[in-house]
Amino acid sequence: MATIDSVLQENRVFPPPADAVARATISGMAAYEALCKEAETDYSGFWGRLAREHLVWKKPFTQTLDESGAPFYKWFADGALNVSWNCLDRNLENGNADKVALIFEADDGKVSKVTFRELHALVCKFANGLKSRGVKKGDRVLIYMPMSVEGVAAMQACARIGATHSVVFGGFSAKSVQERVVDAGATAIITADEQCRGGKNIGLKVVVDEAFSLGGCEAVHSVIVYQRTGNAINMAAGRDVWLHDLIKDQAATCEPEWVEAEHPLFLLYTSGSTGKPKGVQHSSAGYLLHAILTNKWTFDLKGDDTFWCTADIGWVTGHTYIAYGPLACGVTQIVFEGVPTYPDTGRFWRMIQDHKVSVFYTAPTAIRSLIKASENAPATHPRNYKLDSLRILGSVGEPINPEAWMWYHDNVGGGRCPIMDTFWQTETGGHVITPLPGVTPLVPGSCTLPFPGIQAAIVDETGNDVEWGKGGFLVIKRPWPSMIRTIWGDPERFQKSYFPTDLGGKLYLAGDGAVRDAKTGYFTIMGRIDDVLNVSGHRMGTMEIESALVSCTELVAEAAVVGRPDDLTGEAICAFVVLKRARPTGDEAKKIVKQLQDWVAKEIGPIAKPKDIRFGDNLPKTRSGKIMRRLLRALAKGEEITQDVSTLENPAILDQLKQSV
Ligand code: WT7
């Protein structure tokens, strides 16, 4: 693998900068090693200590870890707290009331600021409004919102009353919304009239209306609509209510619902290796603990920082590093509505300059596209902006290639700022393998070492450790507080996917291949080992896209989807399709490609559109009828087929499938 080779040859090492060592909460390798040692010696004591130090409990817990139902672990189970109290009220009590919590920058550049006191009041009114509609502890609330103060407040309001939220990214389709409403059994939806991105208004409420028309959403009694643009939308009498009407007469205080530590704070749907997305269920206390610790240790967030995580609240990154962690740490952060390319590709750099951002967290795909953009439009190169407020950079979502790492380091970080290449997943709740700014010598392309208390390892197919330098499956050997609790409604799938019996049933299987450097033990992630793709840091199941394609029954007889490496998006989606009609060519083929891309966008969302669609009279299959995906991956990459294809039922179709439309 190209990435692996380049990392193994990577001999640039960047020791932690002296100022980072001086100011970091975890300072120096010895401090890191002491924490790891503490966790190793007394695992539950380690997490118990941190949970007492970093969370405020209504009722203290007496048992730290309950392993009796493994792998359904329970953390701090007899303790009670409220997540919203820990994020907001705590800041009113400790002197942060008038500090800015959120700096909101709209798509059009308009800036507004909200203090912790104001956010607290908004959340309380919102929570009271939800209660007035009958939403209560344990109910599921689907949130389909733009990046906004109100989006963050919606999540916090649910947490305040003990309702379990399920945020759906604003780019997902009506069908995706409907499926998630049904699977989660949601009884209320919080949405907006429209969202503004890149100078365009995009309907959200209209998508929710369409989700209703698909059926199965009868249990939803309330749709709460935040008015973002004011353009005309439909409001169903009795069911739909404007947010501003709902909250206008509500009290600005709301006694939180004290929930047990394990109470489900949220569900977040993510792709797996079957066609059906899984509702990853997270806890309240354990999740929040790791959100706080990683914000404090990986990003070294302190009172005077201005933090900016560019993720959307529709992804887990926007949960842990926008909606919960930074608030609980009492830090000022940016919430950005727009896109990095509007009004020009200098948007990120201008915003860092204007708001004096000190810690910046983004995705490799954004970096790669901005490298390209700044070559085409030199005026938007980061060198044209004053970025000296920055002190720490972060990367997440996919491997960052060493070239992109160096560019980020030199041009954005001015050669001064360490880059935290944070490896984690929707299921892990927060960082699990990551450098720490005042500790870890950095090697471009490596996420380095486990976060203290996380027992990451690499094993073979029977669950035995492999030696450093050899690749294998990435696992975590012990439970940790912010781990996934179950898949909503499907505990069996949870156990099978994450604690497979092949590996002994006790190891958490991440689903990624990885290797540790033979000398340093540093981890490098080699990509997914299952049928999950990573396109621009977005996780997508090949089966999901295949199901979407074959559901176009008018046109499609059969489809197989694979990933192929892409310079910009990491992986690109390549679909091999057998049509019900004769194999098209020329303009006709182009037309059908467009038709199928639009179909997938409508079924799942624009992010799932295949970049490359090829047509064949059949797919390469073994005599037993199994699709040979390995061959398809080679074809997608444009590789010569050197494998023996004599067992193929139909070798001639390989020539057809070589050709892109
Ligand atoms: C998958 C998880 C974690 C929040 C965003 C994505 C890949 C994530 C890295 C990294 C290499 C990474 C893995 C993982 N991934 N971060 N720093 N280096 N790969 O969350 O949608 O649940 O996807 O993203 O393949 O399994 P997600």
Residues whose N, C-alpha, C, O or C-beta is under 5 A from the ligand:
A	BS01	WT7	T317 S395 V396 G397 E398 P399 D421 T422 F423 W424 Q425 T426 E427 C447 A510 D512 I525 R528 G537 R539
